[in-house]
Amino acid sequence: MSGPKNITILGATGTIGVNTLDVIARHPGRFRAYALTANTRFEPLLEQCRRFRPRYAVMLDEDAADRLLSAIKAEGLETDVLCGMAALEQVSAHPEVDAVMAAIVGAAGLRPSLSAARAGKRVLLANKETLVMSGSLFMEAVREHGATLLPIDSEHNAIFQCLPRDHSGGLARNGITKILLTASGGPFRKLSTTELAHVTPAQALNHPNWVMGPKITIDSATLMNKGLEVIEAHWLFGAKAEQIEVVIHPQSVIHSMVQYNDGSVLAELGNPDMRTPIAHALAWPDRIESGVAPLDVFAAARLDFEKPDTVRFPCLKLAFEALSLGGTAPAALNAANEIAVRAFLDHAIAFLDIPSLIESVMGEIGSCPVASLEDIIATDKAARAVAESWVARTSRC
């Protein structure tokens, strides 16, 4: 029997990273945390290094890396501390690494995720911005270098499980007519536009079903999270915009569905816990225990479905528009959204300013064809500058 598979976790101190380590800890003979990375939070990463003894620990922030290195040396841990984006790319493509959990939130996760794909790794993709920003380039790298791409988002992982084992060649070839992406609707799905104008960051961070980081939680409240997932589903499964439908499902028991041309609709159900898709992707095509309790269908009792309201939640419509425009438009959408969410969390703009900012940036930046990674990075930079200017003019601080 071969030894445990070496896993790099990009974003080890975030929700996905912590849950990944939980699954790894349940299967010490099967998986090893080879490299752990974080942005600035060196203390949680230090604690992870104490427990999991990785070969590498990487901090994106230089000061945090210095503090981590000092602590590592003081405790005599045999973990090499690295720093910066190049180091993230290094541990993503390292020859000894078998799989990379790509869980850095936002545009910062793009380069190391792409490095993992170009190194032919098993890429467990939890960073949706990678496909939103650079879908064509990333999927080309996966194909060209023989990487294995497995989705971690609960919705895309559910779709993956509901598809045929070999679903290459397009949806129609496999008898698939539609992908149904479920969404909880977030904490504000029943609020009026007037009420939405006054919601606070604290209220928006109180998700009814899922435990997630602040950025993703706000995206869930605006439905932008679902919009980004629509773009992601387009690249993951070769689905056209008209083949993707968003369904509000408040219970978050059905994680997504696939509709076939014979009238069948296949769904993946389970308790809302990210360890299920993480365990599925780590062990695929095998199944392993994840620590998640089986779904009690009697306790679930009922399953409700609604159409999304894109008048009250226009971010979803904006994402579909970016997908239709193609080129650099999704990168501009993503950059504007990241700035808008940060500004909202900082109390600089109101909740309903988020889609207004994004729409304004998309209109000013427009869309150009993507020929290289530099095109995407340039669009990201330009869109952020326009968004920052919008916030400065509108700021309530």
C-alpha positions as CSV (number, residue, x, y, z in Angstrom):
1,M,0.0,0.0,0.0
2,S,1.3,3.4,-0.9
3,G,1.8,6.2,1.6
4,P,-0.7,9.0,2.3
5,K,-1.4,11.5,-0.5
6,N,0.3,14.9,0.0
7,I,-2.2,17.8,0.1
8,T,-1.5,21.5,-0.2
9,I,-4.2,23.6,1.3
10,L,-4.4,27.2,-0.1
11,G,-6.3,29.2,2.6
12,A,-5.8,26.7,5.4
13,T,-7.1,29.0,8.2
14,G,-10.4,29.8,6.4
15,T,-13.6,27.8,6.7
16,I,-12.8,25.4,3.8
17,G,-9.3,24.9,5.0
18,V,-10.3,24.1,8.5
19,N,-12.9,21.7,7.3
20,T,-10.4,20.1,4.9
21,L,-8.0,19.5,7.8
22,D,-10.8,18.0,9.8
23,V,-11.4,15.4,7.1
24,I,-7.7,14.8,6.7
25,A,-7.4,14.2,10.5
26,R,-10.0,11.5,10.2
27,H,-7.9,9.6,7.6
28,P,-4.2,10.0,8.7
29,G,-3.1,6.9,6.7
30,R,-4.7,8.2,3.5
31,F,-3.9,12.0,3.5
32,R,-1.1,14.3,4.8
33,A,-1.2,18.0,5.1
34,Y,2.0,18.8,3.1
35,A,1.7,22.6,2.8
36,L,-0.6,25.0,4.6
37,T,-1.0,28.7,3.6
38,A,-2.6,31.8,4.9
39,N,-2.7,35.5,4.3
40,T,-2.0,37.3,7.6
41,R,-3.4,35.1,10.3
42,F,-0.2,33.5,11.5
43,E,-1.5,32.4,14.9
44,P,-4.1,30.0,13.6
45,L,-1.6,28.7,11.0
46,L,1.0,28.2,13.8
47,E,-1.6,26.0,15.7
48,Q,-2.2,24.0,12.5
49,C,1.6,23.5,12.1
50,R,1.8,22.2,15.6
51,R,-0.9,19.7,15.0
52,F,-0.3,18.6,11.4
53,R,3.5,19.2,11.0
54,P,3.4,20.2,7.3
55,R,6.5,20.4,5.2
56,Y,5.8,24.0,4.3
57,A,3.8,26.9,5.8
58,V,3.3,29.9,3.5
59,M,2.2,33.4,4.5
60,L,1.2,35.9,1.8
61,D,2.0,38.8,4.2
62,E,5.7,39.3,4.9
63,D,5.3,40.5,8.5
64,A,3.1,37.6,9.3
65,A,5.7,35.2,7.8
66,D,8.4,36.7,10.0
67,R,6.3,36.2,13.1
68,L,5.4,32.7,12.1
69,L,9.1,31.8,11.3
70,S,10.1,33.0,14.8
71,A,7.5,30.9,16.5
72,I,8.3,27.9,14.4
73,K,12.0,28.1,15.3
74,A,11.3,28.7,19.0
75,E,9.2,25.6,19.1
76,G,11.6,23.5,17.1
77,L,9.0,22.5,14.5
78,E,10.4,21.0,11.2
79,T,8.3,23.2,8.9
80,D,9.8,25.5,6.4
81,V,8.2,29.0,6.3
82,L,7.9,30.7,2.9
83,C,6.4,34.0,1.9
84,G,4.6,35.7,-1.0
85,M,2.7,34.8,-4.1
86,A,5.7,32.9,-5.7
87,A,5.7,30.7,-2.7
88,L,2.0,30.0,-3.0
89,E,2.7,29.0,-6.6
90,Q,5.6,26.8,-5.5
91,V,3.7,24.7,-3.0
92,S,0.8,24.4,-5.5
93,A,3.1,22.9,-8.2
94,H,5.5,21.0,-5.9
95,P,6.5,17.6,-7.4
96,E,5.7,15.9,-4.1
97,V,2.1,17.3,-4.0
98,D,-0.7,15.0,-5.1
99,A,-3.7,17.4,-4.7
100,V,-4.3,21.1,-4.0
101,M,-7.3,22.4,-2.1
102,A,-7.7,25.8,-3.8
103,A,-9.6,27.7,-1.0
104,I,-8.2,31.2,-1.1
105,V,-11.1,33.6,-1.4
106,G,-11.1,36.2,-4.2
107,A,-8.7,37.1,-7.0
108,A,-5.7,36.2,-4.8
109,G,-6.4,32.5,-5.4
110,L,-6.0,32.8,-9.2
111,R,-2.3,32.4,-9.7
112,P,-1.6,29.4,-7.3
113,S,-4.7,27.6,-8.6
114,L,-3.5,28.0,-12.2
115,S,0.0,26.8,-11.1
116,A,-1.6,23.6,-9.7
117,A,-3.5,23.0,-13.0
118,R,-0.3,23.6,-15.1
119,A,1.5,21.1,-12.9
120,G,-1.1,18.5,-13.6
121,K,-2.4,18.2,-10.0
122,R,-5.7,17.1,-8.7
123,V,-7.2,20.5,-8.2
124,L,-10.0,20.7,-5.6
125,L,-11.5,24.0,-6.6
126,A,-13.2,26.0,-3.8
127,N,-12.1,29.4,-5.2
128,K,-14.8,30.2,-7.7
129,E,-13.1,33.4,-8.7
130,T,-10.5,31.3,-10.6
131,L,-13.1,30.2,-13.1
132,V,-15.1,33.5,-13.0
133,M,-12.0,35.5,-13.9
134,S,-10.1,33.1,-16.2
135,G,-12.4,30.3,-17.2
136,S,-11.1,29.8,-20.7
137,L,-7.4,29.9,-19.6
138,F,-7.9,27.7,-16.6
139,M,-9.9,25.0,-18.4
140,E,-7.3,25.1,-21.2
141,A,-4.5,24.5,-18.6
142,V,-6.5,21.6,-17.1
143,R,-6.8,19.9,-20.5
144,E,-3.3,20.7,-21.7
145,H,-1.5,19.4,-18.6
146,G,-3.8,16.5,-17.6
147,A,-4.9,18.0,-14.3
148,T,-8.0,16.6,-12.6
149,L,-10.5,19.2,-11.7
150,L,-13.0,18.5,-8.9
151,P,-15.5,21.2,-7.6
152,I,-15.8,21.8,-3.9
153,D,-18.7,24.3,-3.9
154,S,-21.5,22.3,-2.5
155,E,-23.7,23.1,-5.5
156,H,-21.1,22.2,-8.2
157,N,-20.0,19.1,-6.3
158,A,-23.7,18.0,-6.2
159,I,-24.0,18.6,-10.0
160,F,-20.8,16.6,-10.5
161,Q,-22.2,13.7,-8.5
162,C,-25.5,13.8,-10.5
163,L,-23.7,13.7,-13.9
164,P,-22.5,10.5,-15.7
165,R,-19.0,9.4,-14.8
166,D,-17.8,10.5,-18.2
167,H,-19.7,13.6,-19.1
168,S,-17.3,15.0,-21.7
169,G,-18.6,16.1,-25.0
170,G,-21.2,18.5,-23.7
171,L,-24.5,18.3,-21.9
172,A,-26.7,17.4,-24.9
173,R,-24.5,14.4,-25.7
174,N,-25.3,13.0,-22.3
175,G,-29.0,13.7,-22.4
176,I,-28.9,16.7,-20.1
177,T,-31.2,19.6,-20.7
178,K,-30.7,21.8,-17.6
179,I,-28.6,22.4,-14.5
180,L,-30.5,23.6,-11.5
181,L,-28.4,25.5,-9.1
182,T,-30.0,25.8,-5.6
183,A,-29.6,28.8,-3.4
184,S,-30.7,29.3,0.2
185,G,-31.8,32.8,-0.6
186,G,-29.7,34.2,2.2
187,P,-31.0,36.0,5.3
188,F,-33.0,38.6,3.4
189,R,-35.0,36.7,0.8
190,K,-38.3,37.9,2.3
191,L,-37.4,41.6,2.8
192,S,-38.7,44.4,0.7
193,T,-36.5,46.8,-1.2
194,T,-37.2,49.4,1.4
195,E,-36.1,47.0,4.2
196,L,-33.0,46.0,2.2
197,A,-31.9,49.6,2.1
198,H,-31.4,49.5,5.9
199,V,-29.8,46.1,6.5
200,T,-26.4,46.1,8.4
201,P,-23.3,44.1,7.9
202,A,-24.0,42.2,11.1
203,Q,-27.4,41.2,9.8
204,A,-25.9,40.1,6.5
205,L,-23.3,38.0,8.1
206,N,-26.0,36.0,9.9
207,H,-26.5,33.2,7.3
208,P,-29.5,30.9,8.2
209,N,-27.8,27.6,7.1
210,W,-24.1,27.8,6.3
211,V,-21.0,28.7,8.2
212,M,-18.8,30.6,5.8
213,G,-16.3,33.4,5.6
214,P,-17.5,37.1,5.6
215,K,-17.0,37.7,1.9
216,I,-18.9,34.6,0.8
217,T,-21.6,35.2,3.4
218,I,-22.3,38.7,2.0
219,D,-22.3,37.3,-1.5
220,S,-24.9,34.9,-0.4
221,A,-27.0,37.7,1.0
222,T,-26.9,39.6,-2.4
223,L,-27.2,36.4,-4.5
224,M,-23.9,37.4,-6.1
225,N,-22.5,34.1,-4.8
226,K,-25.1,32.3,-7.0
227,G,-24.2,34.6,-9.9
228,L,-20.5,33.6,-9.6
229,E,-21.6,30.0,-9.4
230,V,-23.5,30.3,-12.6
231,I,-20.4,31.5,-14.4
232,E,-18.4,28.7,-12.7
233,A,-21.0,26.1,-13.8
234,H,-20.6,27.3,-17.4
235,W,-16.9,26.5,-17.4
236,L,-17.1,23.3,-15.3
237,F,-19.8,21.6,-17.2
238,G,-19.9,23.3,-20.6
239,A,-23.3,24.7,-19.9
240,K,-24.8,27.6,-21.8
241,A,-26.4,30.4,-19.9
242,E,-29.9,29.2,-20.9
243,Q,-29.1,25.7,-19.6
244,I,-28.5,27.0,-16.1
245,E,-31.4,27.9,-13.8
246,V,-31.2,29.2,-10.2
247,V,-33.7,27.8,-7.7
248,I,-34.2,29.3,-4.3
249,H,-34.4,26.4,-1.8
250,P,-34.4,27.8,1.8
251,Q,-33.7,24.5,3.6
252,S,-30.3,23.9,1.8
253,V,-31.0,20.2,1.8
254,I,-30.9,19.7,-2.0
255,H,-27.5,21.0,-3.0
256,S,-28.3,21.1,-6.7
257,M,-30.0,19.1,-9.5
258,V,-29.5,17.9,-13.0
259,Q,-32.4,17.6,-15.4
260,Y,-32.3,14.9,-18.2
261,N,-34.2,14.7,-21.5
262,D,-36.2,11.6,-20.3
263,G,-37.9,13.7,-17.6
264,S,-35.7,12.6,-14.8
265,V,-34.2,15.1,-12.3
266,L,-31.3,13.8,-10.3
267,A,-30.6,15.6,-7.0
268,E,-27.9,15.3,-4.3
269,L,-29.1,15.8,-0.8
270,G,-27.4,16.1,2.5
271,N,-26.9,18.2,5.6
272,P,-25.4,21.7,4.9
273,D,-21.8,20.9,5.9
274,M,-18.8,21.5,3.6
275,R,-17.0,18.4,4.8
276,T,-19.3,16.3,2.5
277,P,-18.0,17.8,-0.8
278,I,-14.5,18.0,0.6
279,A,-14.4,14.3,1.5
280,H,-15.9,13.4,-1.8
281,A,-13.3,15.3,-3.8
282,L,-10.3,14.2,-1.6
283,A,-11.2,10.5,-2.1
284,W,-12.9,10.5,-5.5
285,P,-13.8,8.1,-7.0
286,D,-13.9,6.4,-3.6
287,R,-16.2,7.4,-0.7
288,I,-14.9,8.0,2.8
289,E,-16.3,9.1,6.2
290,S,-16.5,12.9,6.5
291,G,-17.8,13.5,10.0
292,V,-21.1,14.7,8.7
293,A,-24.3,13.1,10.1
294,P,-26.6,11.4,7.6
295,L,-29.6,13.5,6.5
296,D,-32.7,12.8,8.6
297,V,-35.4,13.1,5.9
298,F,-38.1,13.0,8.6
299,A,-36.6,15.9,10.4
300,A,-36.2,17.8,7.1
301,A,-40.0,17.3,6.7
302,R,-40.4,19.6,3.7
303,L,-38.6,21.1,0.8
304,D,-39.6,24.5,-0.7
305,F,-38.6,26.1,-4.0
306,E,-38.9,29.6,-5.3
307,K,-37.8,31.6,-8.3
308,P,-35.1,34.2,-7.5
309,D,-36.2,37.8,-7.5
310,T,-33.7,39.7,-9.7
311,V,-35.4,43.0,-9.1
312,R,-34.7,42.9,-5.3
313,F,-31.4,41.1,-5.9
314,P,-30.0,42.4,-9.2
315,C,-26.5,40.9,-8.6
316,L,-27.7,37.6,-10.0
317,K,-28.9,39.4,-13.2
318,L,-25.5,41.2,-13.5
319,A,-23.7,37.9,-13.3
320,F,-25.7,36.4,-16.2
321,E,-25.0,39.6,-18.2
322,A,-21.3,39.2,-17.6
323,L,-21.4,35.6,-18.7
324,S,-23.3,36.6,-21.9
325,L,-20.7,39.4,-22.6
326,G,-17.8,37.0,-22.0
327,G,-14.2,38.1,-22.4
328,T,-13.0,40.2,-19.5
329,A,-16.5,41.1,-18.3
330,P,-16.7,38.4,-15.6
331,A,-13.3,39.6,-14.2
332,A,-14.6,43.2,-14.0
333,L,-17.7,41.9,-12.3
334,N,-15.7,40.0,-9.7
335,A,-13.3,42.8,-9.0
336,A,-16.1,45.3,-8.5
337,N,-17.9,42.9,-6.2
338,E,-14.9,42.4,-4.0
339,I,-14.5,46.1,-3.6
340,A,-18.2,46.6,-3.0
341,V,-18.4,43.8,-0.3
342,R,-15.4,45.2,1.5
343,A,-16.9,48.7,1.5
344,F,-20.2,47.4,2.8
345,L,-18.4,45.5,5.6
346,D,-16.6,48.7,6.4
347,H,-19.9,50.6,6.6
348,A,-18.8,52.8,3.7
349,I,-21.7,52.0,1.4
350,A,-25.2,50.6,1.9
351,F,-26.3,47.1,1.0
352,L,-28.2,48.2,-2.1
353,D,-25.1,50.2,-3.2
354,I,-23.4,46.8,-3.9
355,P,-25.2,46.1,-7.2
356,S,-25.2,49.8,-8.2
357,L,-21.4,49.9,-7.8
358,I,-21.0,46.7,-9.8
359,E,-23.3,47.8,-12.6
360,S,-21.5,51.1,-12.9
361,V,-18.0,49.5,-13.1
362,M,-19.2,47.0,-15.7
363,G,-20.6,49.8,-17.8
364,E,-17.3,51.8,-17.6
365,I,-14.9,48.9,-18.1
366,G,-16.8,47.0,-20.8
367,S,-15.5,43.7,-22.1
368,C,-12.4,42.7,-24.2
369,P,-11.3,39.3,-25.5
370,V,-9.0,37.3,-23.2
371,A,-5.7,36.3,-24.8
372,S,-3.5,36.0,-21.7
373,L,-3.4,36.1,-17.9
374,E,-2.1,39.6,-18.2
375,D,-5.4,40.7,-19.9
376,I,-7.3,39.4,-16.9
377,I,-5.0,41.0,-14.3
378,A,-5.2,44.3,-16.2
379,T,-9.0,44.3,-16.2
380,D,-9.0,43.3,-12.5
381,K,-6.7,46.3,-11.7
382,A,-8.7,48.7,-13.8
383,A,-12.1,47.6,-12.4
384,R,-10.8,47.9,-8.8
385,A,-9.6,51.5,-9.4
386,V,-13.0,52.5,-10.9
387,A,-14.8,50.7,-8.0
388,E,-12.6,52.4,-5.3
389,S,-13.4,55.8,-6.9
390,W,-17.1,55.0,-6.8
391,V,-16.9,54.2,-3.1
392,A,-14.9,57.4,-2.4
393,R,-17.7,59.4,-4.0
394,T,-20.5,57.6,-2.3
395,S,-18.9,56.7,1.1
396,R,-21.2,57.3,4.1
397,C,-18.2,57.3,6.5
